[in-house]
């Protein structure tokens, strides 16, 4: 069996410029990444206000900051595999396999 023809990726990209859909997807990804990271960054911004308003010391604020990061870690470890299972179950349903 002969090998498939080689594709010149550079010329393929040059022939197909970035369209509206690609720009929208890129902006959506940028927005999600920004919103995902802002909760971690905002704690350092509001830390001094939390210390004065809640009457905490810097050492007492540590667990507050850590709990947010720990929640992100646990959430990603739980939600990732769960989303994989749900997606696999939906993609193997009779409805999706009979539509093609």
DRENKOL-8461 format. One line per 2 residues: number of its first residue (from 1); their letters; for each residue x, y, z of N, C-alpha, C. Coordinates in steps of 0.02 Angstrom, whole numbers, plus 50000, padded with zeros to 5 digits. Layout:
# residues N
NUM) a) X Y Z X Y Z X Y Z | ...
This chain:
# residues 100
1) xx) 50042 49941 50000 50000 50000 50000 50045 50062 50000 | 50034 50108 49953 50077 50167 49949 50062 50215 50008
3) xx) 50114 50252 50025 50107 50301 50079 50063 50359 50057 | 50024 50388 50103 49983 50445 50084 50027 50505 50065
5) xx) 50002 50548 50022 50042 50605 50001 50057 50651 50059 | 50116 50681 50057 50136 50728 50110 50097 50793 50103
7) xx) 50079 50822 50158 50042 50885 50159 50090 50940 50181 | 50093 50993 50141 50133 51051 50159 50091 51095 50205
9) xx) 50103 51090 50269 50062 51124 50319 50066 51200 50312 | 50124 51227 50296 50131 51299 50289 50087 51326 50233
11) xx) 50087 51292 50176 50045 51317 50121 49971 51307 50136 | 49954 51255 50172 49884 51244 50192 49860 51301 50237
13) xx) 49902 51320 50284 49884 51376 50329 49880 51441 50290 | 49926 51452 50244 49926 51514 50204 49864 51519 50160
15) xx) 49839 51463 50134 49780 51465 50090 49715 51476 50129 | 49714 51458 50192 49653 51465 50233 49665 51513 50290
17) xx) 49649 51576 50280 49661 51625 50333 49614 51613 50393 | 49631 51645 50448 49592 51638 50509 49523 51670 50497
19) xx) 49471 51634 50510 49404 51658 50498 49370 51682 50561 | 49307 51699 50554 49269 51726 50610 49260 51675 50666
21) xx) 49248 51613 50647 49238 51561 50698 49302 51551 50739 | 49359 51549 50706 49422 51540 50743 49435 51599 50790
23) xx) 49419 51659 50768 49428 51717 50812 49382 51714 50872 | 49320 51693 50860 49273 51688 50915 49294 51635 50965
25) xx) 49318 51578 50940 49341 51525 50984 49402 51548 51024 | 49447 51584 50992 49506 51610 51026 49487 51658 51082
27) xx) 49440 51704 51067 49417 51751 51118 49381 51716 51175 | 49343 51665 51159 49309 51626 51211 49359 51591 51256
29) xx) 49410 51562 51227 49462 51529 51266 49500 51579 51310 | 49514 51637 51282 49548 51689 51321 49505 51711 51380
31) xx) 49440 51719 51368 49395 51737 51422 49391 51685 51476 | 49387 51622 51457 49384 51568 51506 49449 51564 51546
33) xx) 49506 51570 51513 49570 51568 51548 49577 51627 51596 | 49553 51686 51575 49555 51744 51619 49511 51735 51680
35) xx) 49450 51713 51669 49405 51702 51726 49428 51646 51771 | 49461 51596 51743 49486 51541 51782 49543 51563 51828
37) xx) 49585 51607 51804 49643 51629 51843 49629 51688 51889 | 49575 51723 51877 49563 51784 51916 49547 51769 51988
39) xx) 49515 51712 52002 49499 51696 52072 49561 51684 52114 | 49613 51657 52083 49675 51646 52119 49712 51713 52129
41) xx) 49713 51754 52077 49749 51817 52080 49714 51868 52125 | 49649 51866 52129 49613 51917 52167 49625 51911 52242
43) xx) 49641 51852 52265 49654 51843 52337 49714 51885 52358 | 49765 51888 52317 49824 51928 52335 49807 52002 52333
45) xx) 49760 52021 52292 49739 52091 52288 49697 52112 52348 | 49652 52068 52369 49608 52086 52425 49634 52063 52493
47) xx) 49692 52030 52494 49721 52006 52556 49727 52058 52610 | 49756 52117 52596 49761 52169 52647 49692 52191 52674
49) xx) 49643 52194 52632 49576 52212 52655 49546 52158 52699 | 49557 52095 52681 49533 52040 52723 49566 52042 52792
51) xx) 49630 52057 52794 49665 52060 52857 49635 52114 52902 | 49622 52172 52874 49595 52227 52915 49521 52217 52931
53) xx) 49481 52195 52882 49409 52187 52894 49393 52128 52939 | 49427 52073 52931 49413 52014 52971 49455 52011 53034
55) xx) 49502 52057 53042 49546 52058 53100 49593 51998 53103 | 49619 51979 53046 49664 51921 53042 49736 51944 53042
57) xx) 49780 51897 53059 49851 51908 53049 49869 51878 52981 | 49930 51892 52958 49951 51862 52894 49954 51787 52899
59) xx) 49973 51761 52957 49976 51688 52965 49907 51657 52963 | 49857 51693 52989 49789 51667 52988 49757 51671 52919
61) xx) 49782 51715 52877 49756 51720 52809 49781 51664 52764 | 49836 51633 52783 49865 51579 52743 49817 51523 52727
63) xx) 49782 51495 52778 49734 51442 52763 49677 51464 52717 | 49658 51527 52720 49605 51552 52675 49629 51548 52603
65) xx) 49689 51571 52591 49717 51569 52523 49728 51497 52501 | 49755 51456 52546 49768 51386 52530 49704 51348 52515
67) xx) 49651 51363 52551 49588 51326 52540 49562 51338 52469 | 49570 51398 52443 49549 51411 52375 49588 51370 52324
69) xx) 49654 51366 52333 49695 51327 52288 49682 51252 52296 | 49671 51231 52358 49656 51161 52371 49589 51142 52339
71) xx) 49541 51187 52343 49476 51175 52311 49483 51168 52236 | 49525 51210 52205 49537 51204 52134 49568 51136 52116
73) xx) 49616 51115 52156 49650 51052 52142 49602 50993 52149 | 49563 50992 52204 49516 50937 52215 49462 50938 52161
75) xx) 49437 50997 52145 49386 51003 52093 49410 50977 52026 | 49472 50992 52008 49497 50968 51943 49508 50893 51944
77) xx) 49528 50866 52001 49538 50793 52004 49472 50755 52003 | 49419 50786 52029 49354 50752 52029 49315 50766 51965
79) xx) 49314 50829 51944 49272 50848 51887 49299 50822 51821 | 49365 50817 51813 49394 50793 51751 49372 50722 51734
81) xx) 49385 50674 51778 49363 50605 51763 49287 50599 51758 | 49251 50637 51798 49178 50634 51795 49153 50659 51727
83) xx) 49182 50713 51703 49163 50738 51637 49181 50689 51582 | 49237 50654 51589 49255 50603 51540 49204 50546 51539
85) xx) 49181 50526 51597 49131 50472 51600 49065 50493 51569 | 49044 50553 51585 48980 50578 51558 48985 50585 51482
87) xx) 49040 50612 51458 49049 50620 51385 49052 50552 51351 | 49085 50504 51380 49090 50438 51350 49021 50404 51349
89) xx) 48983 50413 51402 48916 50383 51404 48870 50414 51352 | 48875 50479 51344 48832 50513 51295 48853 50496 51223
91) xx) 48918 50490 51212 48941 50476 51143 48926 50404 51122 | 48917 50360 51170 48904 50290 51153 48829 50274 51158
93) xx) 48787 50324 51166 48716 50311 51171 48688 50292 51102 | 48633 50254 51100 48605 50234 51035 48584 50294 50992
95) xx) 48563 50347 51023 48542 50406 50986 48599 50434 50944 | 48658 50439 50974 48714 50469 50936 48743 50421 50884
97) xx) 48738 50356 50896 48767 50309 50848 48720 50297 50788 | 48656 50313 50795 48610 50302 50741 48601 50363 50697
99) xx) 48635 50419 50714 48625 50480 50676 48672 50487 50617 | 48718 50442 50608 48766 50451 50556 48759 50402 50503
